[in-house]
């Protein structure tokens, strides 16, 4: 093997197999990467009694014990082949005779239209979603896009979905978004910036982050109708089966973190009772291999080529702001229309436009082009800007365009009711032992808690004695 030398200031990280800043590399004493022993799963004749499988060393253990995060084989090989393709206890391939709406939806390659409706009778749904804190930095942007004047063909206002992280969020503003009929979902409590924490998170980590994040929103934005049912993982780092087990136990309905790479025909959302219909996209992704009663609002990658008829193949991008070649308003306008056409002219799978508010605000022309696009789409009678939940509602009860104006599930939140809950929120200046030295303001129409809510104390009432 030829010697690898890294540029000055960098060192070779043997686990990641790349050069990184010296301060970040902690395994310089290691000379090789230990090879994992694999179990013996494919043999011509069974080598173990029925119901058991072979470890790498030939020892036989119960099939259920494979891939449960506890090594039972002496060589630990029962935890080394656990991907969507190799987990011996993986979800079965889609069986349309067993997977029936409204609870289950799957198709062999993910592109089938629910209810087998003809494409020209399917509404082109567009989901505008935002990730991150909701506060004074972005609320004016949301008010401008969702100004109450823009209506879908059924006469209801267009709506978006907000995946919220906790720190720096203004809960009075969140309460107002919810009152106006937007969907509030969870983007975690801490938004820790270590991707490995999410990929390898334990059940309890996911519980504290997502159920804890939901508890904070419900309490301080006074959302009492049980409508926070979705989540997205920070950095889109899916947490494997642990994340989805927690979601099912906590009555989450959908996840919106799994991406599907750019294909000729986009993929419809699906339930995870059966195996995912596409590859687990991304180099360190930990997709769920088992069966889970959860909807996956898959993120189809966008085609970001400037001239799709002619350009070289560029990899797709899932968040609009990760389409790094989009530098001008004109390019952004082309991106929106080209991807709309890709969905509209094939199977009309929902088109996801996923943003961080800061990107849309970084150039005035981005926001202007988005609004121009929305208004152009609303001149048609077959395009609807809806929330993630509204997509699921349509999929559970697929309804043709001609009858869609009276589709009850979309009429429920049609009218905005009531007045803002408070005109002057409490600007609670709070601290927590978990974030020493920081005083953070929590804006809420509700009473101030004693402490800044954080991972061990999501209600802010104070620590329980441990």
C-alpha positions in Angstrom: 0.0 0.0 0.0 1.5 3.3 -0.9 2.1 5.8 1.9 -0.6 8.4 2.2 0.7 11.9 3.1 -1.7 14.7 4.1 -1.1 18.4 3.3 0.5 20.4 6.1 -1.7 21.0 9.1 -3.8 17.9 8.3 -3.6 14.3 9.6 -5.0 11.1 8.2 -8.1 9.8 10.0 -8.0 6.0 9.7 -11.7 5.6 10.6 -13.0 8.1 8.1 -10.2 7.2 5.6 -9.6 10.9 4.8 -7.3 13.8 5.8 -8.8 16.1 8.4 -7.6 19.0 10.7 -5.0 17.7 13.2 -7.1 18.8 16.1 -10.0 16.7 15.0 -8.1 13.4 14.4 -7.9 11.4 17.6 -6.8 8.0 16.3 -3.2 8.7 15.2 -2.0 5.7 17.3 -4.1 3.3 15.2 -2.3 1.7 12.2 -5.1 -0.2 10.7 -8.9 -0.2 10.6 -10.1 -3.4 12.2 -12.2 -5.5 9.7 -15.6 -6.5 11.1 -16.4 -10.2 11.1 -19.5 -10.9 9.1 -22.1 -13.6 10.0 -22.5 -16.6 7.7 -26.0 -15.9 6.3 -25.9 -17.3 2.7 -25.1 -21.0 2.5 -26.3 -23.7 0.1 -27.4 -25.9 3.0 -28.7 -24.6 6.3 -25.8 -24.7 8.8 -28.0 -24.0 11.9 -31.3 -25.5 13.2 -34.5 -23.7 12.0 -35.0 -20.3 13.5 -31.2 -19.8 14.1 -28.5 -18.3 12.1 -24.7 -18.6 12.1 -22.2 -16.1 13.6 -18.9 -15.6 11.7 -17.3 -18.3 13.9 -20.0 -20.9 13.2 -21.8 -20.5 16.5 -25.7 -20.6 16.0 -27.9 -18.1 17.7 -31.6 -17.2 17.5 -32.5 -15.2 14.4 -34.3 -12.5 16.4 -31.0 -11.7 18.2 -29.4 -10.4 15.0 -29.2 -6.6 14.6 -30.7 -5.7 18.0 -27.7 -3.5 19.0 -26.5 -6.1 21.6 -23.7 -8.3 20.3 -24.6 -11.9 21.2 -22.0 -13.8 19.0 -18.6 -14.2 20.6 -17.2 -12.4 17.5 -19.9 -9.8 17.6 -20.7 -10.6 13.9 -24.5 -10.6 14.6 -24.4 -6.8 14.7 -22.2 -6.3 11.5 -24.7 -7.0 8.7 -27.7 -4.8 9.5 -28.4 -2.7 6.5 -31.8 -2.4 4.8 -30.5 -5.1 2.4 -28.8 -7.5 4.9 -30.6 -7.4 8.3 -32.0 -10.9 8.7 -35.1 -9.4 10.4 -35.6 -6.8 7.7 -39.0 -5.6 6.5 -40.4 -7.7 3.7 -40.5 -6.4 0.1 -43.7 -4.5 -0.8 -46.8 -6.7 -1.1 -49.6 -4.6 -2.5 -52.2 -7.2 -1.5 -51.2 -6.8 2.1 -50.5 -3.1 2.1 -53.8 -1.3 1.8 -54.7 2.4 2.3 -55.5 4.3 4.5 -52.9 2.7 6.8 -50.3 1.3 4.4 -48.9 2.4 1.1 -46.0 0.9 -0.9 -44.9 0.1 -4.4 -42.1 -1.9 -5.9 -40.1 1.1 -7.1 -41.8 3.9 -5.1 -43.3 5.6 -8.2 -46.9 4.3 -8.2 -49.7 6.8 -7.7 -52.0 6.1 -4.7 -55.4 4.8 -5.8 -54.1 4.2 -9.3 -55.5 7.5 -10.4 -54.6 8.7 -13.9 -51.7 11.3 -13.6 -53.8 14.0 -15.3 -56.3 13.7 -12.4 -53.7 14.0 -9.7 -53.3 17.4 -8.0 -49.6 18.5 -8.1 -49.0 19.0 -4.4 -46.0 21.3 -3.5 -44.7 21.3 0.1 -42.8 24.3 1.2 -40.9 23.4 4.4 -38.5 25.4 6.6 -35.9 23.9 9.1 -34.7 25.7 12.2 -35.7 28.2 14.8 -38.7 30.6 14.2 -37.9 34.1 15.4 -37.5 37.8 14.5 -34.9 36.9 11.9 -37.3 35.1 9.7 -40.9 35.7 10.7 -41.2 38.6 8.3 -40.2 36.3 5.4 -42.9 33.8 6.4 -45.5 36.5 6.6 -44.5 37.7 3.2 -44.7 34.2 1.5 -47.9 33.2 3.4 -49.6 36.6 3.4 -53.1 35.3 3.7 -54.0 36.4 0.1 -52.6 33.5 -1.8 -55.2 30.7 -2.2 -55.2 27.2 -3.6 -57.9 26.3 -6.2 -60.2 25.1 -3.4 -60.3 28.6 -1.9 -58.1 27.8 1.1 -54.9 29.6 1.8 -51.6 28.1 0.9 -49.8 26.5 3.9 -46.3 25.4 4.8 -44.6 23.1 7.3 -42.1 24.3 9.9 -39.6 21.8 11.3 -38.6 23.7 14.5 -35.5 23.5 16.6 -35.8 24.9 20.1 -32.9 27.3 20.8 -33.7 31.0 19.9 -37.3 30.1 18.8 -40.0 32.6 19.6 -42.9 30.5 20.8 -45.4 33.4 20.5 -44.5 33.5 16.7 -44.9 29.7 16.5 -48.3 29.9 18.1 -49.3 32.4 15.5 -48.1 30.2 12.6 -50.1 27.4 14.1 -53.2 29.6 14.5 -52.9 30.5 10.8 -53.1 26.8 9.8 -49.5 26.0 9.1 -48.1 22.7 10.3 -45.6 22.7 13.1 -43.2 19.7 13.3 -40.0 18.9 15.3 -36.4 19.3 14.2 -35.0 18.3 17.6 -34.3 20.0 20.9 -30.6 20.6 20.9 -29.7 20.4 17.1 -26.3 19.1 18.2 -23.8 19.7 15.5 -22.2 16.3 15.6 -23.8 14.2 12.8 -22.6 11.0 14.5 -24.8 11.7 17.5 -27.8 11.5 15.3 -26.7 8.5 13.1 -25.8 6.5 16.2 -28.3 7.9 18.7 -29.9 5.6 21.2 -33.6 5.2 21.7 -33.4 7.5 24.7 -31.5 10.2 22.8 -34.2 10.3 20.1 -36.9 10.3 22.8 -35.3 13.2 24.6 -34.6 15.2 21.4 -37.9 14.7 19.5 -40.6 13.9 22.2 -38.8 16.5 24.4 -38.8 19.0 21.5 -42.5 18.4 20.9 -43.3 18.9 24.6 -41.6 22.3 24.7 -43.5 23.5 21.6 -46.8 22.2 22.9 -46.3 23.9 26.2 -44.8 27.3 25.2 -46.7 27.7 21.9 -49.9 26.4 23.6 -50.5 23.8 20.9 -53.0 21.5 22.5 -54.7 19.8 19.5 -52.2 17.0 19.2 -51.2 18.2 15.7 -47.4 17.9 16.1 -47.0 14.5 14.5 -43.9 14.9 12.2 -40.2 15.2 12.6 -37.0 15.7 10.6 -33.5 14.7 11.8 -30.9 17.4 12.0 -28.4 17.2 9.0 -31.0 14.7 7.7 -29.0 12.1 9.6 -31.5 9.3 10.1 -31.2 7.3 13.3 -32.0 3.8 12.0 -34.5 1.5 13.7 -34.1 3.2 17.1 -35.4 6.5 15.8 -38.5 4.8 14.3 -39.2 2.6 17.3 -39.3 5.8 19.4 -41.6 7.5 16.9 -44.1 4.7 16.9 -44.1 4.5 20.7 -44.6 8.3 20.9 -47.4 8.4 18.2 -45.4 10.4 15.7 -47.0 9.8 12.3 -44.2 10.7 9.8 -40.5 11.3 9.4 -39.2 13.7 6.7 -35.4 13.0 6.7 -34.8 10.2 4.2 -33.6 11.4 0.7 -34.1 9.6 -2.6 -31.4 10.2 -5.2 -32.3 11.9 -8.5 -34.2 9.5 -10.7 -36.2 9.7 -14.0 -39.5 9.5 -12.0 -39.8 11.0 -8.5 -40.9 8.8 -5.5 -44.2 9.1 -3.7 -44.2 9.1 0.2 -44.5 5.6 1.6 -45.1 3.7 4.8 -42.3 1.7 6.4 -44.3 -1.5 7.1 -42.5 -2.8 4.0 -39.0 -2.3 2.8 -38.0 1.2 1.4 -38.5 1.3 -2.3 -35.2 3.0 -3.0 -31.5 2.9 -1.9 -30.5 4.4 1.4 -29.0 7.6 0.0 -25.9 9.1 1.5 -22.5 7.7 2.7 -23.1 7.2 6.4 -26.9 7.0 6.4 -28.5 4.7 9.0 -31.9 3.9 7.3 -34.4 1.8 9.1 -34.2 -1.9 8.1 -37.2 -3.2 10.1 -40.9 -2.8 9.7 -42.4 0.4 11.3 -45.9 1.9 11.4 -44.5 5.3 10.2 -45.0 7.3 7.0 -41.8 8.4 5.2 -42.2 11.8 3.5 -39.2 11.1 1.3 -37.2 14.0 0.1 -36.8 13.7 -3.7 -33.5 15.3 -4.9 -33.9 18.3 -7.1 -32.3 18.4 -10.5 -30.1 21.5 -10.4 -28.6 21.5 -13.9 -28.9 24.9 -15.7 -29.7 23.3 -19.0 -31.2 19.8 -18.4 -31.3 19.0 -22.1 -27.6 19.5 -22.5 -25.7 19.7 -19.2 -23.4 17.2 -17.7 -25.0 15.1 -14.9 -24.7 16.9 -11.6 -25.7 15.1 -8.5 -29.1 16.2 -7.2 -29.7 18.3 -4.0 -32.4 17.8 -1.4 -32.4 21.1 0.4 -32.8 24.0 -2.0 -29.9 25.7 -0.2 -27.6 22.7 -0.8 -27.9 23.3 -4.6 -24.6 25.2 -4.5 -24.5 26.1 -8.1 -27.7 28.2 -7.8 -26.3 31.7 -7.4 -28.7 34.0 -9.2 -32.5 34.6 -9.1 -32.7 33.5 -12.7 -31.1 30.2 -12.0 -33.4 29.7 -9.0 -36.4 30.4 -11.2 -35.3 27.8 -13.7 -34.6 25.3 -10.9 -38.2 25.7 -9.6 -39.9 25.4 -13.0 -37.8 22.6 -14.3 -38.4 20.5 -11.2 -42.0 21.3 -11.2 -42.2 19.9 -14.8 -40.2 16.8 -13.8 -42.9 16.0 -11.3 -45.9 17.3 -13.1 -45.2 15.5 -16.4 -44.5 12.1 -14.9 -46.3 10.7 -11.8 -47.0 14.0 -10.0 -45.4 12.9 -6.8 -45.4 15.8 -4.3 -42.7 18.3 -5.0 -40.8 19.3 -1.9 -39.1 22.7 -1.7 -37.1 22.5 1.5 -35.4 25.6 2.8 -33.4 27.3 5.6 -34.9 30.8 5.9 -31.4 32.3 5.9 -30.8 31.1 2.4 -34.0 32.7 1.0 -33.1 35.9 2.8 -29.5 35.9 1.6 -30.6 37.4 -1.7 -33.7 39.5 -2.2 -34.2 38.0 -5.7 -34.5 34.4 -4.2 -37.5 35.4 -2.2 -39.0 37.4 -5.1 -38.6 34.5 -7.5 -40.2 32.0 -5.0 -43.2 34.3 -4.7 -43.4 34.8 -8.4 -43.3 31.0 -8.9 -46.1 30.5 -6.2 -48.3 33.1 -7.9 -47.7 31.6 -11.3 -48.7 28.1 -10.0 -51.8 29.4 -8.3 -53.1 30.7 -11.7 -53.5 27.0 -12.6 -56.3 24.8 -11.3 -54.2 21.6 -10.6 -51.5 22.8 -8.2 -51.9 22.9 -4.4 -49.4 24.2 -1.8 -50.0 22.0 1.2 -48.5 20.7 4.5 -47.0 17.3 5.0 -50.1 16.2 6.9 -52.3 17.3 4.0 -50.2 15.2 1.6 -50.8 12.1 3.8 -54.5 13.0 4.1 -54.8 13.0 0.3 -52.8 9.8 -0.1 -55.1 8.0 2.5 -58.1 9.0 0.5 -56.9 9.7 -3.1 -59.3 12.1 -4.7 -59.4 13.2 -8.4 -58.9 16.8 -9.3 -62.5 17.2 -10.4 -63.8 16.4 -6.9 -60.9 18.1 -4.9 -62.7 21.4 -4.2 -64.9 19.5 -1.8 -62.2 17.3 -0.3 -63.2 17.5 3.4 -59.8 16.9 5.0 -58.3 19.9 3.2 -61.3 22.1 4.2 -60.8 21.6 7.9 -58.1 24.2 8.4 -59.4 26.4 5.6 -60.5 29.4 7.6 -58.2 31.2 10.0 -60.1 31.5 13.3 -59.6 33.9 16.3 -57.1 36.6 17.0 -53.4 36.4 17.9 -53.1 34.9 21.4 -51.1 37.8 22.8 -49.7 41.1 21.4 -46.8 41.3 23.8 -45.2 37.9 24.7 -43.2 37.4 27.9 -39.5 37.9 27.1 -38.4 35.3 29.8 -34.6 35.7 30.4 -33.6 32.2 31.5 -30.6 30.0 32.4 -30.1 26.3 32.8 -27.4 24.3 34.5 -27.1 22.4 31.3 -25.8 25.5 29.4 -23.6 27.2 32.0 -23.0 30.9 31.5 -25.7 31.4 28.9 -28.8 33.5 29.5 -31.3 32.9 26.7 -34.6 34.7 26.1 -37.7 32.5 25.7 -40.5 34.5 24.1 -43.9 33.0 25.0 -47.5 34.0 25.5 -47.6 31.5 28.4 -46.0 31.9 31.9 -42.3 31.9 32.1 -40.8 28.7 33.4 -38.2 28.6 36.2 -35.3 27.5 33.9 -34.5 27.5 30.2 -36.0 24.2 29.0 -33.3 21.9 27.8 -32.7 18.2 27.2 -32.8 17.0 30.9 -35.5 19.5 31.8 -37.8 20.1 28.8 -40.6 21.7 30.9 -38.2 24.2 32.5 -39.6 23.3 35.9 -36.3 22.3 37.3 -34.3 19.1 37.5 -35.7 16.0 39.0 -33.3 14.8 41.6 -31.4 11.9 40.1 
